[in-house]
Amino acid sequence: MPTNDRTTKTLAQLGVDSPEKVVSDFKRLREEFDTHNSNMSRVRVGGSNQWVTEFNSWDALRLDWIGRKWGILSQITDNWLKPAPPELKRVVGQELNQLKAHVEATLEERRKQIDAAAEQSTPAREKIDLSLPGIQRPIGTRHLVRQTYEELFRIFLSIGFSVVEGPEIETPYYNFEALNIPEHHPARDNMDTFYIAGSRSPHLLRTHTSPMQIRTMEKQPPPVRIVVPGKVYRRDNPDATHGYMFHQIEGLAVDTDITFCDFKGTVDHFAREFLGPKTKTRLRPSYFPFTEPSAEVDATCHMCGGSGCRVCKQSGWIELFGAGMVNPAVYGFVNYDPQRLSGFAFGMGVDRLAMLKYGVTEVPLLFQNDVRFLRQFP
Ligand code: PHE
């Protein structure tokens, strides 16, 4: 750029020795700037790419002229003004200020045009309207099984039980032996399950939450009042009422003075809280190696109140869960004194309770996570 060449020299080197020559030199510079400015790509309406292009050429022009280090005006200050002879200093200063004001005002004006054009052409979707409501992200809900657990916790916490959890991978000792189910006992049949290959000592996926009875009594002296939520696994063929995994909640109460009446009273209280105040219960004899006597707890059908309907298969009763008084043989495995202590235990299928209460007919619905199903239980 010729201007650059001139502005790298002093006035003396250029042979400029009168105010008139100074003025005409500045006049030329101003014309040069105006030419650069009008040659700059014209501001057009366009998208943000267009804006970037415009801005870049505007910025180049700015740097050429008023860039701090190499801009033409800086050069003039250094090469013309500073070393100017005293009789020219004044006019150089004046001219320089005028040129500077002109350049700055022009650039500022140009900058506004570029911004305005960009603003106008920005598609509506890129503009932020702060008066619009924000995007609402749907928040998930608690799963039906989770909700049922929370209902169960509420009931049992309110009568003095606490909640503990245990491992899903168990040893045969905790899952069977210590619960008075020796090897080859037929009670293992319906619980034969997933063993874990590769470990030196055998492990399996727990078939029930009952192992936590043992683990808890091993760890703490009586009294014990716990409920144990968790997943359990059985080798079943999946159908409408079976999966290979389901949820249980175990209960265990052991103390010096717990009677069968406490057992029945607790069961009644639970049934009324869970299914409604009119609910009655009955106990049917059953068998579990770790309870004696054992019972299946039934409740009057919450749908028909006991008169018979589709849900209770016309019997008026629905089967709730298995339970019983703790078999004294179990105390032998945990160093509890069977002479002094007594207690009861129960094991409920939580999925089953949820299905009963909310009228769900197919187990798979609980685990497919179809939102059309989940939304029905907000
Ligand atoms: N563990 C038993 C089962 O899974 C249920 C149960 C628990 C029965 C505690 C009695 C006492 O079938």
Boltz pocket constraint, residues with backbone or C-beta under 6 A from the ligand:
constraints:
  - pocket:
      binder: B
      contacts: [[A, 207], [A, 208], [A, 209], [A, 210], [A, 250], [A, 251], [A, 288], [A, 291], [A, 322], [A, 323], [A, 324], [A, 345], [A, 346], [A, 347], [A, 348]]
      max_distance: 6.0
